Amino acid sequence: MLYFLLFPGVCAALHDYLFVDMAMTWMDAQRYCREKHLDLATVDSPEDQHRLVHAASGRSHAWIGLYDEIGSWKWSLSDQVPVMKTLFRIKLSSADIDPNDPEVSEAILKQLHGKLMQEMVNKNFSLRWTKARDGEIFHNMRKDQTIEALPDGDTECDLTIKHPSFDDYS
């Protein structure tokens, strides 16, 4: 897929993205990027997408590498709120910590939110826990259970909980 920002542009430059703040059509942007750099930016992975968003300086409109008139393309999920479900593996520093205690789970959520705020370009997100059928948020992972055994769509992220008081959420 090729991405180009509406009006300003993003060019691919040796596996990096260069933000070009000049108003131009898609065809002019493609020509400019090919003459001055390599081509319009391509995105092959979530990491590429993250770097592209960072290079675009928070601009919200972008072209993919298809030709069309401005405003006639529609986002396929325009009537839905995007949701991402992620399974986190959390390491506790003490056996005395009960992650299902409401105060502890809220503190973990705040710590996770702080970590994501540092790493994400788009700061407009919210987090919440989902309880399993048994009413619990956290479950012990069996020694024989691996990331491959997790349900489809789930990923893994380590977060070490250091102290039961959770005075510092950063």
Summary of the structure (lengths in Angstrom):
residues: 170
radius of gyration: 21.2
end to end distance: 36.1
largest distance: 62.5
contacts: 355
relative contact order: 0.15
helix: 25%
strand: 16%
